[in-house]
Amino acid sequence: MERFIFVLGSNWQLSIAELDNYLKYSSNQGKIIDYSANIAIVEFEKLHQDKHYINKLMEIQFILGGCQKIAQIYDFIDINTIQDAFPVQISEFRYVEKIRKKILAIIDNIIIGKKGIFPKVYESMFFAVSIYPNLYDDEYYSEVLVKHLLPFLNKEIMEILKQKGAVKALYYQYPEKYIKSGNLNPIFPHHVIRFELLKENRAEIIFGFTEEGLYIARTFTTDDPNFKKQIDEEKPHKEFKSAISPKLSLIMLNFLNLFENRQSKKILDPFVGNGTITLFAIIQDFQIYGSDKDIQKVNNTIRNIHWLLEFLEEEIPPFTHQRILKQNARKISSIFEPYFFDGICTEPEFAPFYTEKPYYSQVKELIDTELTPLYDEFFREAYKIIKTNSRICFISPIISTLDGNNLQVNIEKIANKNNFRLVPILDLNRIPNKFNQKLKFRKQHIKSIIDAKKGQIIKRKLYVLEKIEEK
Ligand SMILES: C[S@@+](CC[C@H](N)C(=O)[O-])C[C@H]1O[C@@H](n2cnc3c(N)ncnc32)[C@H](O)[C@@H]1O
């Protein structure tokens, strides 16, 4: 069975949850059979049997917010063999050499051929080796993999290509200073595009580690971060200090489980702001609706949407003004019909923009007197306008206070009160567990996942809720 490496986004837990949800509910069913903090190994039920499976992989890449690259796996080497060939300290050089030869034989076998990394020998060939460790802060990565495995692979693969008939075989050279310090990032998706590594005579060869061993793969699709960045940064109205990222917007949209016929699915952001979620929902083909209590924000979103459609060279439909409306989220059922929406995706009002950690009492009061009542009323209203069994993907804040506490709204309680069920974001019965404490998921059902940068005062927590069937 064909297996694929999915290179995960920086929030790897969220990326795994998004991917697992996709593999469980989309028509491209499959399973994550192994993972690290950087990659997930995926086996599809049927996708690989499709003649045009690479096109399908490209579609999957486009849909997922937390996937940097997708690569096809050609072979696997167990972790003991790798550690024998590349030990932390070499004591018996002959033995090391023998095992390294064994590894080279495996690479030699998969490098060229109809079912190989390169389909045939070309006069001029170019490759880039990307090593994805189990965890970046692993000393084995900085001391052994970067300093010894990487140069070994570069040199030996170049030799193999020449032996097989390439007149010119070159490899991507990482800056020496990063190799020396052991602090090396594999090449980024925009490098894959810039160095044309998806062409037949060029390749990014991924060496992806998990606790089990090393997967050898070739990249077939990559994220186009420039496209997302351009939309995010060039839209006329933006607010960087509070805005949600393009990646997180896409991930949230995917948790709505609307993978088929997106062009007929109606989704709403009732705290629309400058409309980031709606913009990425347009790119994903959804019918979008939005509202905000602030007319300025409504106008900003409308302008951003028109700008996006022009940017995409698409026609501007006449109805944007009827779909992006001024309304308080506490009353949205007065402007939208009952059971109208297939999903709601939103990041509501959080808190003032704190430049320093607030006092506990200040945040407690904010949560009790403002956020909890607002979210409660929103869920009550949402219940009326969303279809039964449809989902809400909701972000709620975790606020760090001066005394070291982290305060948050009890979303599960509010949701249950308003007939929504909290859906586990990740079901660990579906993926293998790990020994390393940093890679282990602690609970059986993960009910929410945090998305935050180090030291942020307000962190985002993502929840998925489903409207319970009416009796
Ligand atoms: C965190 S921002 C949303 C940012 C948005 N995701 C974006 O990309 O710009 C929250 C928005 O909720 C709006 N808002 C706050 N309270 C509201 C309410 N009761 N009803 C509707 N909108 C509200 C604010 O005007 C603000 O635009």
The ligand as an SDF file (V2000), in Angstrom:
LIG
                    3D

 27 29  0  0  0  0  0  0  0  0999 V2000
  -11.7080   39.4040   17.2330 C   0  0  0  0  0  0  0  0  0  0  0  0
  -12.6180   40.3790   16.1460 S   0  0  0  0  0  0  0  0  0  0  0  0
  -12.8110   39.3230   14.7810 C   0  0  0  0  0  0  0  0  0  0  0  0
  -11.6690   39.4300   13.8630 C   0  0  0  0  0  0  0  0  0  0  0  0
  -11.9050   38.7130   12.5820 C   0  0  0  0  0  0  0  0  0  0  0  0
  -11.7250   37.2700   12.7430 N   0  0  0  0  0  0  0  0  0  0  0  0
  -11.0020   39.2770   11.4980 C   0  0  0  0  0  0  0  0  0  0  0  0
  -10.4450   38.5200   10.7390 O   0  0  0  0  0  0  0  0  0  0  0  0
  -10.8690   40.4660   11.3840 O   0  0  0  0  0  0  0  0  0  0  0  0
  -14.1740   40.4330   16.8840 C   0  0  0  0  0  0  0  0  0  0  0  0
  -15.2200   41.2570   16.1570 C   0  0  0  0  0  0  0  0  0  0  0  0
  -16.4240   41.0740   16.8600 O   0  0  0  0  0  0  0  0  0  0  0  0
  -17.1650   42.2660   16.7860 C   0  0  0  0  0  0  0  0  0  0  0  0
  -18.1380   42.2260   17.9030 N   0  0  0  0  0  0  0  0  0  0  0  0
  -17.9160   42.4050   19.2250 C   0  0  0  0  0  0  0  0  0  0  0  0
  -19.0530   42.2240   19.9360 N   0  0  0  0  0  0  0  0  0  0  0  0
  -19.9940   41.8900   19.0310 C   0  0  0  0  0  0  0  0  0  0  0  0
  -21.3710   41.5600   19.1260 C   0  0  0  0  0  0  0  0  0  0  0  0
  -22.0050   41.5580   20.3060 N   0  0  0  0  0  0  0  0  0  0  0  0
  -22.0240   41.2550   17.9960 N   0  0  0  0  0  0  0  0  0  0  0  0
  -21.4150   41.2870   16.8030 C   0  0  0  0  0  0  0  0  0  0  0  0
  -20.1260   41.6000   16.6350 N   0  0  0  0  0  0  0  0  0  0  0  0
  -19.4180   41.8990   17.7390 C   0  0  0  0  0  0  0  0  0  0  0  0
  -16.1390   43.3570   16.8700 C   0  0  0  0  0  0  0  0  0  0  0  0
  -16.6470   44.5500   16.2650 O   0  0  0  0  0  0  0  0  0  0  0  0
  -14.9760   42.7560   16.0870 C   0  0  0  0  0  0  0  0  0  0  0  0
  -15.0240   43.1600   14.7550 O   0  0  0  0  0  0  0  0  0  0  0  0
  1  2  1  0
  2  3  1  0
  2 10  1  0
  3  4  1  0
  4  5  1  0
  5  6  1  0
  5  7  1  0
  7  8  2  0
  7  9  1  0
 10 11  1  0
 11 12  1  0
 11 26  1  0
 12 13  1  0
 13 14  1  0
 13 24  1  0
 14 15  1  0
 14 23  1  0
 15 16  2  0
 16 17  1  0
 17 18  1  0
 17 23  2  0
 18 19  1  0
 18 20  2  0
 20 21  1  0
 21 22  2  0
 22 23  1  0
 24 25  1  0
 24 26  1  0
 26 27  1  0
M  CHG  2   2   1   9  -1
M  END
$$$$
